[in-house]
Amino acid sequence: MFYFLAMLALTDLSMGLSTVHTVLGILWRFTQEVRLDSCIAQSYFIHALSLMESSVLLAMCFDRYIAICNHLRYSSILTGDKSMRISIAALGRSSLLIPPAIIRLKFLNYCCPHILSHSFCLHQDLLRMACSDIHFSSIYALALVIGTLLLDAVLILISYGMILYTVLGVAFWEERVKSLKTSVSHICAVLVFYVPIIGLTMVHCFGKHLSPLVHIFMGNICILPAPLMNPINYSIKTKQIQKRI
């Protein structure tokens, strides 16, 4: 669990570092524009780190599933070596699947006006401004979202369905509550990550005529709550972290 917590903390920190300079620059009116290369690089980090966080949340869900549904074999199933392999697989998935979509942005032609919808650069926002053929980029991005973020969310839901089924089979009510409490922090982390992403996707799909403030607000809600809430969430719920603090 602590391997995955460390990865989650590092991912959240990296997400903040990759976006805070443009967000604060725009809010404080120091920055009015961003170069294309910088925008593409920021887009890569945002999408790669989002995919990385989704992978870590899925790995943590697997950890919770083993701990509750097969707790007698927990230490033999999820060894330190296997945890490191899962971590490497998550890192490889996030760093290798994103570049084909991001690199293509460099070779597109962009129409004026070059006005971003958010205070940072997103792949879909750059595609919106492109004059070139974007069919490959759009199809690849959609397939990537379905094959990663959506699949991760479905697997997390299935895992928690199995966890709930196991917990309800416990005879004593106190043991049920104790088992569920171990998953509260992870459930909060999942909600803080997925709910804003779903909201931003809905705004992009169905809110094209909404005020630009709505897009900016939803964009900031998408990147800010997770790095803010996850340390608080796990500090409150994890006794070992409380003790070290």
N, C-alpha and C positions, 0 to 999 in steps of 0.2 A: 504493500500500500504506500509506503514512504518513497519508494522509487517513483511511483506514478505521481505522487503528490509533488515531488521535486520537479518532475517534467511539467506538470501543470503550472507550477509557480514560474518556471523558466519561460514557458510559452506565453503566459500572461504578461510577464515582464518584457519580453521581446515585442509583443504586440503593442504595448504602451510606448516603448522606445521607437518603434517604426512609424508611429502615427502622431505622437504628441507634438513634434516640432511644427508640423503643418497645421494641426488643429489649433494650438496656442497662437501660432503666427497669424492665422486668420482671425481668431477671436480678439487678439490684441492689435489687429490691423498693421502688423509688421510685414505680412506676406500677402501679396495680391495675385501672384502667379507662381507656377511651378514648371520646370522644364520637363519635356516629354520623357527623357531618359530617367529622371528622378521619379516621375510619376509611374512609369512602368516598373521600376525597381520597388517602389512602395507597394504597388499593386501585387507584385509577386510575394512580398513578405506578408501582406495582410491575408491573402488567400492561402498561402502555404501554412501560416500559423493557425488560421482558422481550421484547416484540415488536420493539422497536428493536434489541436485542442480536442477536436471531435474524436480522433484516434485515441487520445489519452483517456477521455471520458468513457469510451467503449472498453478500454483495457481495465479501467477502474471498476466498471460495471461487472466485467468478468471476475475481477478480484472479489467483489461483493457476493457474486453468485456462488463462487467456490466456498467462501467463508461461511455462508449461511446454509447452502444446500448440501455441501459435502465437507463440513468443517473438520471432520476427523482426519481427512486426508489433505487438508489445506497446505500444510508445510511440505508435503511430498509432491503435490501437484504443481504449486506455484512457487518453485524454488527461485533463488536469486538469479541463477543462470537463465531460467525461462523468462523471468521478468525483464532481464536485459535484452533478450532476444525479441520480446514483444516491443520493447522501447525502440530498438533498432529498426524493427519492421514499421513502426509508426512514423519514425523519422524518415525512413526511405520512401514510404508512401507519400508523405506530404511534400518532400523535396523533389521527387521525380515525376509526379503526375501533373504538377502545375506548369512547369516550363513550356510545354508545347503550346499552350494557350497564350501565355504571357509573351513569349518571344515573338509570336506573330504580330503582336501589337506594334512592334517597332517598324514593320514593313507596310503598315496601313497608311492611307492618306486621310487626313482629318479636315472636316469642313468647319468653317466659321459659323457661329461664334464658339470658341473653345471654353465653354463654361461648365465646370463640374457641378454635379448635383450635391456633393458632400464636401466636407473640409479635408478630405483625403481621396486617394485614387483607388477606384474599383474597376475590375475588368469590364463589367457590364456598362459602366459609365463611359469608359473609353470607346467601347464598341458603338455606343449610341451616337458618338460624334464622328464616326468613321464614314468616309465616302466610298471606300473600297468594298469588295465582296466580303461579307463577314459570315457566310453560311457555315464554313468549317469551324470558325471560332465559336459561333453560337451553339452548334450541334455538339462540339467537344465539351464546351462548358456545361451544357445541360446534362450530357452523359456523365460528366465528372461529378456534378451535384447529386444525380440519382445514384451513381455507383459508390459514392463515399458518404456524404453528409446524410442523405436520406436513408441509405442502407444502415449506417451507424445508428440512426435514430430508431429504425425498426428493430434492430438487434437489441438495443437497450430496452425498448418496450417489451420485447419477448423475454429478455432476461429478468426484468422486474415482474413480469407475469408469473414466471417460474418461481421467483423468490417469494412472491405473495402466496402462491399455491403451497409452497413448503412451509411458510410461516403459519398459515391458517391450519396446517396439519399438526402444529404443536399443541399439546394438550393444555398447557397452562397459559393463561392470559399474560402473566408477567413475562414469561419467556418470549411470547409473540412481540410484546412491546419492546423488549430489550433487543430482539433481533432486528426489528424495523428501525430502531434508533441508530443502529450502526450505519444505515443507508441514508439517513436524512441529509447529511452534508453533501453526499454525491447527488442526490435527487435535486437539491437546491442548485448545485453547480450545473447540472444538465439543463434545468429550467432557465437559469441565467444566461446560458450559452445559446440554446436553441430558440427560445421565445423571441428575442430581438432579431435573430436571423430570419425567422419566419415572417415577422412583422416587416422587416426591410424588403424581403422578397415580394410580399403583398403590395407594398407601396410602389415598387418598381413595375410590377405587372399591371396593377389596377389603379394606381394613383398618379398617372402621368400628368394629369391636369390639376393636381393639388398644388398648394403654395410651396415655393422652394424651401420655406422654413420647415415644412413637414419632412421633406427629404433630408435636410441638414440635421434636424432633431433625431429622426429615426437612425440616421447614419451614426451619430454620436452615441445613441443608446446601444447600438450594435457592438461598438468597440470598447466602451468605457465601463459598463457594469461588471463584466467578468473579472478584469484585473483588480477592480475595487472590492468586489464582494467575496471572491473566493478566499483570499487570505483571512478576512474577517470570519467567514463561514467556518473554515477549517480550524481557525484558532479557538473559536467558541466550542466546537464539538469534539476536538481531539485533545485528550488529556495530556498526551506526551508533548504536544506543541505548547499547551498552556504551561506545563512544568518548565520547559526550556525557556519560555518567555520570562 
